[in-house]
Amino acid sequence: MWTFEEVLKFSRKYAKRAGIKLNPDKKIVEGIIKGLLENEKKFGFRYCPCRVVEGDLEKDRLKICPCSWHLEEIKKFGHCLCKLFVKK
């Protein structure tokens, strides 16, 4: 299982590579990362806390952070559904 700091570091690196950024609101980032870690503990994967885990790995695989929809959501709304990532 990853630590809070490892998820934060990964998320920052990923955002930089993807041309997006982490939400500047540290409380939101902290809450989302805690949710990711809880989901990893409960389900074995860091599923986005804003997505419903159905128990079907094929369907749920798309919900592992960064989820399959985050870039489309950022383009459309300026942030992904959980608000971990935002437009640069």
Contact map, one row per residue, 1 for C-alpha under 8 A:
1110000000000000000000000000000000001001100000000000000000000000000000000000000000000000
1111011000000000000000000000000000001000000000000000000000000000000000000000000000000000
1111111000000000000000000000000000001000000000000000000000000000000000000000000000000000
0111111100000000000000000000000011001000000000000000000000000000000000000000000000000000
0011111110000000000000000000000000000000000000000000000000000000000000000000000000000000
0111111111000000000000000000000000000000000000000000000000000000000000000000000000000000
0111111111100000000000000000000010000000000000000000000000000000000000000000000000000000
0001111111110000000000000000000010000000000000000000000000000000000000000000000000000000
0000111111111000000000000000000000000000000000000000000000000000000000000000000000000000
0000011111111100000000000000000000000000000000000000000000000000000000000000000000000000
0000001111111110000001000000000000000000000000000000000000000000000000000000000000000000
0000000111111111000011000000000000000000000000000000000000000000000000000000000000000000
0000000011111111100000000000000000000000000000000000000000000000000000000000000000000000
0000000001111111110000000000000000000000000000000000000000000000000000000000000000000000
0000000000111111111111000000000000000000000000000000000000000000000000000000000000001000
0000000000011111111110000000000000000000000000000000000000000000000000000000000000000000
0000000000001111111100000000000000000000000000000000000000000000000000000000000000000000
0000000000000111111100000000000000000000000000000000000000000000000000000000000000000000
0000000000000011111110000000000000000000000000000000000000000000000000000000000000000001
0000000000000011111111000000000000000000000000000000000000000000000000000000000000001111
0000000000010011001111100000000000000000000000000000000000000000000000000000000000001111
0000000000110010000111110000100000000000000000000000000000000000000000000000000000011100
0000000000000000000011111101100000000000000000000000000000000000000000000000000000111100
0000000000000000000001111100100000000000000000000000000000000000000000000000000000000000
0000000000000000000000111111100000000000000000000000000000000000000000000000000000000000
0000000000000000000000111111110000000000000000000000000000000000000000000000000000000000
0000000000000000000000001111111000000000000000000000000000000000000000000000000000000000
0000000000000000000000101111111100000000000000000000000000000000000000000000000000110000
0000000000000000000001111111111110000000000000000000000000000000000000000000000000110000
0000000000000000000000000111111111000000000000000000000000000000000000000000000000000000
0000000000000000000000000011111111100000000000000000000000000000000000000000000000000000
0000000000000000000000000001111111110000000000011000000000000000000000000000000001010000
0001001100000000000000000000111111111000000000000000000000000000000000000000000000000000
0001000000000000000000000000011111111100000000000000000000000000000000000000000000000000
0000000000000000000000000000001111111110000000011000000000000000000000000000000000000000
0000000000000000000000000000000111111111000001111000000000000000100000000000000000000000
1111000000000000000000000000000011111111100001000000000000000000000000000000000000000000
0000000000000000000000000000000001111111110001000000000000000000000000000000000000000000
0000000000000000000000000000000000111111111111111000000000000000000000000000000000000000
1000000000000000000000000000000000011111111111100000000000000000000000000000000000000000
1000000000000000000000000000000000001111111110000000000000000000000000000000000000000000
0000000000000000000000000000000000000111111100000000000000000000000000000000000000000000
0000000000000000000000000000000000000011111111000000000000000000000000000000000000000000
0000000000000000000000000000000000000011111111000000000000000000000000000000000000000000
0000000000000000000000000000000000000011101111100000000000000001000000000000000000000000
0000000000000000000000000000000000011111001111110000000000000001100000000000000000000000
0000000000000000000000000000000000010011000011111010100000010011101000000000000000000000
0000000000000000000000000000000100110010000001111110000000000011111000000000000001000000
0000000000000000000000000000000100110010000000111111000000000000000000000000000001000000
0000000000000000000000000000000000000000000000011111000000000000000000000000000011000000
0000000000000000000000000000000000000000000000111111100000000010000000000000000000000000
0000000000000000000000000000000000000000000000001111110000000000000000000000000000000000
0000000000000000000000000000000000000000000000100011111100010010000000000000000000000000
0000000000000000000000000000000000000000000000000001111100110000000000000000000000000000
0000000000000000000000000000000000000000000000000000111110010000000000000000000000000000
0000000000000000000000000000000000000000000000000000111111110000000000000000000000000000
0000000000000000000000000000000000000000000000000000001111111000000000000000000000000000
0000000000000000000000000000000000000000000000000000000111111100000000000000000000000000
0000000000000000000000000000000000000000000000000000010111111110000000000000000000000000
0000000000000000000000000000000000000000000000100000111111111111000000000000000000000000
0000000000000000000000000000000000000000000000000000000011111111000000000000000000000000
0000000000000000000000000000000000000000000000000000000001111111001100000000000000000000
0000000000000000000000000000000000000000000000110010100000111111111100000000000000000000
0000000000000000000000000000000000000000000011110000000000011111111100000000000000000000
0000000000000000000000000000000000010000000001110000000000000011111000000000000000000000
0000000000000000000000000000000000000000000000010000000000000011111101000000000000000000
0000000000000000000000000000000000000000000000110000000000000111111111000000000000000000
0000000000000000000000000000000000000000000000000000000000000111011111100000000000000000
0000000000000000000000000000000000000000000000000000000000000000001111111000000100000000
0000000000000000000000000000000000000000000000000000000000000000011111111100001110001000
0000000000000000000000000000000000000000000000000000000000000000000111111110000100000000
0000000000000000000000000000000000000000000000000000000000000000000011111111000100000000
0000000000000000000000000000000000000000000000000000000000000000000011111111111110000000
0000000000000000000000000000000000000000000000000000000000000000000001111111111100001110
0000000000000000000000000000000000000000000000000000000000000000000000111111111000000010
0000000000000000000000000000000000000000000000000000000000000000000000011111111000000000
0000000000000000000000000000000000000000000000000000000000000000000000001111111100000000
0000000000000000000000000000000000000000000000000000000000000000000000001111111100000110
0000000000000000000000000000000000000000000000000000000000000000000001001111111111111110
0000000000000000000000000000000000000000000000000000000000000000000011111100111111111100
0000000000000000000000000000000000000000000000000100000000000000000001001000001111100000
0000000000000000000000000000000100000000000000011100000000000000000000000000001111111000
0000000000000000000000100001100000000000000000000000000000000000000000000000001111111100
0000000000000000000001100001100100000000000000000000000000000000000000000000001101111100
0000000000000010000111100000000000000000000000000000000000000000000001000100001101111110
0000000000000000000111100000000000000000000000000000000000000000000000000100011100111111
0000000000000000000110000000000000000000000000000000000000000000000000000110011000001111
0000000000000000001110000000000000000000000000000000000000000000000000000000000000000111
